[in-house]
Each structure stands twice: as C-alpha cells, then as structure tokens.
Amino acid sequence: MSVTTTVAELRAALAGDEPPVVLDVRWALGDPHGRAHYADGHIPGAVYVDLDRELAAPASAEGGRHPLPDLAGLQAAARRWGVRAGRPVVVHDDLGNTAAARAWWLLRYAGVDDVTLLDGAWGAWRAAGLPVETGVPADPAPGDIVLRPGRLPTTDADGAAELARTGLLLDARAGERYRGEVEPVDPRAGHIPGAVSAPTGENLAADGRFRSAEELRERFAAKGATAGPAGRIGVYCGSGVTAAHQIAALEIAGFEAVLFPGSWSAWSADPARPAATGPEPARHEKETSP
C-alpha cells in the first residue's frame, strides 16, 4: 500500500475519469489562518480541512491538545469533503505534510485504504508550475463513505511508558523540546523517560519530499527500530499530529508503529507522570523483554 503520491501522478489522476478527492490541511502551530492561506491559492478542486475542528476532538487534560475525533463526527466531515467508497484520497498541507499526515492517519485508521500524502506537499505543486485556484469554491457533492475505527493501532500513556521500557518509543518533536530546553505550549518541558529523540523534520529531504525508503530505514534503524512483531515501536509528539508523519515515514521504511494520540500534551498534564530532560538515552539503559 503506497504512502505517497507524486505531483505528476496527482496531475494525471485529476485529469482522469475518476479523479481523487484532494484534501488541503493548512495548519501550523500558532497560525489560525489556514482557511485564508487556502483561499489565497490551492490545487484546483481541493477541499479545505480544518485540523482543529474536523480532525480533533476538543482539547482536555486527559486527551491532550488534539484528541482523536469521535467516529461519527469524522464520518460526517469526510462525507462533506466528498469522500466516497472506492474513490482515492490525496492529502497535503504546506509544511511537508507534517499536519496533513493527521488526516492520512485518521482515514487509514477508519478504514480508508486508498489515501496517500502528496509528496512534497503544496510546495512541490507550486514548484512544478501547475494550475492554482483561488477563493473558496462551493462544497463538493456529498460522499457516502462509511468509517470503522481500529484499522491502525493506538496506545495510551501506560502503553507508551511500557514501550519506552521494553520496546522503542520515538519522540517526534524538535530536539530542543525533547531535551527540555524549551516548551512553548505544554505544561512541562522534557520527554517521556526512555523515549528516543527522532524529530519529524528529519524525515524530509531539502525539497520537502520524504527521504528514500533506504535513507529512512537507516535513520530509524540507528534509533533502534527493528521490523517484525518483535520490533515494537511507538510514536508520540506534542499532541499526536506530527507523530502521524513519523508513522508514515516508518511505513515507507518498512516498519509498523503505534500512535500515542495524547502525546506529550496529555502526559505532561498529569503530575503523576515523570518527565526526563537531557539528550537521547543510551541504548544499554533500556530494558528488554524477557
């Protein structure tokens, strides 16, 4: 199952008899103007998706800043976007797909198999000199998709702690947040004890496209990832959004991983949960399963 679609592939598909649904997930931490950016220019026919309102439930201490949305709400949103059974979906943003990966992961989690990330995102489309549409178009014809949860695995805080002890738990945030040097949004600085730093940005090449499968395989293997049932891998970030990008990169590299949706925003809001600071832990400090 492919994780990405190239700009050339999307262009050809949009000219075909059954074009894919294109979802534009403009979102960035601290920037509430995603819809305005979309209106300034987007792929013709693309539908704007509001990450905070459509791809997440309301924030809470227990669920973090971006809890997973309830299935009924997600299905209603997907139908508004025009998602239909058997019709491909391509998602992107303008940040290397670090936000769009939330839509990719959610739709896969809910049983939509043919959903991919536009490799290189909005920047690649623009760099190719392809047509751009402005304004906010009329809503597409409603879709008929029926969603069912559980097609991708998740874990909670206890499961994340266990993975950090006996498997591999990757922290997808920037290194300075992992080390506890800064914390711009969450209650405490630091990381889950035993987690390994693996910043999401390092999944991408300089042009904003994913690194090759071989490069990503080497990257994650160096962090301790192994394939197969014995290679238990979990991923978290600040609020479960960019961690989905890490899961996409891991899949390209041939690894399976579980998402901790609450991530650091939920973990750090619980005073009973410990926080570690400093650089990546040494491999020999991690426990192994019996």
N, C-alpha and C positions, 0 to 999 in steps of 0.2 A: 504494500500500500504506500503510495507516494506521499511524502510530506509537503513537497513544494511544487509549484507551477512556475515556469519561466514566463517572462513578459511575452516572448514570441509565442509560446503555447497559448497564453491567455488571449492574445490578439487574434489568433486563428480560431480559437473556440468562440469568441464573441461574434465572429463573422459566420459561424455555422448555423445550422437549423435549430439546434437546441443549446443556446448559449448558457453558460453558468450564471448563477447568482453571484454578484460581486459585492462583498461587504467591506465598507470603509470604516475602520475602527480608529478614528483620530482621537488619541488620548495621550496625555503626558501628565505626570505628577506635577501639580501646581498650575496647570493650564486648563481652565474650564471652557475654552473656546473651540472645542473640537468641531462642532457643527459649523461655526463660522469658517474655519480652515477648509472644511469640506466644501462649503459653498463657494469659496474662492477658487476652487479647482479640484476636479476629481475625474476618475475614469468614467467615461460615458456609461450611464445606466447603473453605476454603483449606488448602493443604498447605504446611507449613514447609519452607524450603530453606536449608540450611547453606552459606553462601557459601564459607567456608574449606575445607570438606571436600568439597562437591559441585560447586562452580563454579570450583575452582582446584586445580592440582597442588601438591605440596609446594614450599615456597619454596627457592630456590637463588640463588647469586650470579649465575649466568648468566641465569636466568629471572625473577628478581625475587621480590617477596613473594607475588604471586598469578599464577603462570604459568597458561596455559590448561590445562584438564584434558585428559587423553587421551580420545579419542572413545569408546572402549569404556566407560570409567567414566561419562562424561556420558550416554551412551545408557542405561546401567543405572539411573542416577539418574532420568532423565526417565521411564523406564518405572515406577519406584517412585512417581513423582508422579502417575501416571495419564495421561501424555501419549499420545495416540493419533493415528494418521494422520487428518488432516482435522478434528480437533477443535480449536477455538480455545484459545489460552492467554493469560491476562491475568496480568501480574506487577506486584508493588508492594512497597514497604517502608514505613518510617515516617520517611524522610528525603528526601522529594521525589523518590524513585526514583533517587537517586544510587547506591545499591547494587543495586537491582532491575534497573537497566539492564545490569548484567553478565549476568544471566540472559536478558534480552531479546536482547542482542547475541549471546551464545553460541548460543541456539536459532536465531536467524536465520542465523548463521554455519554452523550444522549443517543447514540446510535446512528449518527450520520456518517457513513463510511467515506463518501467521496467529497471530502473537504480538504483543501490544501492552502498553504500560505504562498502568496505571490513573492517569489524570491527577489530580494532587493527592494520590495515594498514600493511605495509611491515614488521614491527617488529613482528606481530603475525604470518605471514607466515614463517619467519625465525625461530621463537621460536618453531614452530611445526616441524621443521626439514624437510620441504618439498623441492622438487627439485627447483634448481635455474639455470637460463640460463644466460650466459654472452655474451657480444658483442652486436652488433646492427643487428637484423635479417632483412631479406627482408621485404618490405612493404606487408601488408596483401592484400587479394583480396578486391577491392573497394566495399564500401557499396552502398546502394540505399536510405538511409534514407531521408525523406522529412521533414524539420523542419518548424514549425509555432510558432511564438512567442506569449507570453502573457498568458501562462498557469499558471504562478506564478506571484504574484503582485510585483510591484516596486513602489518607490516613489522618489520624488526629494527633494531638500533642503527645499523648502517651506512645503512639506508634512511631512518631518522629524521634522521640527520645530513645526508643528501643533500636531504631535503625542507626542512630548515631553511635550506639554502643556495640552493636553486633553486625551491622551491615555498612552501608555508606550513605550518609546524609549530606547532600550538597546544598550550600547556601549560595543562591544566585544573585545576591546583592553585590553592589560595588565593594571592593576590598576595604575601603575605609570604614564602611558601615559594619562589615563583618568584624573588623578589628576593634570596633567600639570607639573609634576616634571621633566620629560624628554620628548623630541620629536626628535627622530633620523632622520626622513625623511620628515616630512610635514612642511608647512610654519610657523605654530604657534602651541604652546602647549595648552593643555586643552581639553574641550569637549563641545558638543552642550548643551546649557543651558537647564536644566530639564531632560537630559538623565541620565539613571541609569547604573552604572558600573556592567558589567557581563562578566568577562574575559572568553574567549573561552576555555582556558586550563582547566577551572573548569567543563567543560562538560565531561571530561575523567577521568576514574579511573587510578590507578597507572600503570596498564599494557597497557595503551594506548587505551583501548576499551571504548566505550560510557558507562557512568553510566546507571544504570537501569532506566526504564521509571518512576518508583516511585521516585527514587532519583532526577531525572531531573525535575519531576513535582513539587517536594518540593522546589527545587532550584529556579525555575522560579516563583512559587507562592510567595516565600519570596521576590522576586523582584517586585511583584505587578501584575504578569500575571494572567489573568482570561480567561477561554475558552469561545467560542461562539462569535457571532457578536459584542457583547458589549466589548469584550476584545481586543481592537485594539492594536496590538503590531508591532513595527518597530525595525529593527536592522541595525546598521552600525558598521564599524571597521575603519581601516586605509584607505583601498582602495577597499572595497567591496569583499574581498576574504575570510577572516576568518569569516566574518559575515554570509556567506553561511553555515558554520559549525554550527553556532548558530541556524540558521533556521532548520537545520537537527535535532539538539538536541531538539529544541522546538517541532518539529513534533513528535519525539519519545515520548515526554512528553504529547502530545495531544493538543498542541497549534498551531495556524496558525500565521504566521508573514510575514511582507512585508520587502523587502530589499531596502535600500538606496544605490545604486551602487557607487555613487561618494564618499560617506562616508566622513571621516574627511579630506582626501586629497583634495577634492573639496570644502568642507565647509571652511576649514582654508585658502584656496587660495583666498577667496572672502573677501576683507576687510570690506564689509558691514555686514558680519555675525558676531555676537558676539561669544566670547569664554569664557567659565566658567572654573574655576580651583577649586581644593579642593576635598573633599570627596563626596560621594554619597548624593544627595539632600534628604531632609526629605520628607516623603510621604505627609504631610499636606501642603507642599509648592506647590504641583502640582494642576493645575486646573482640574475641572471635567466638562464633557459635560452636557449641560442643559437637 
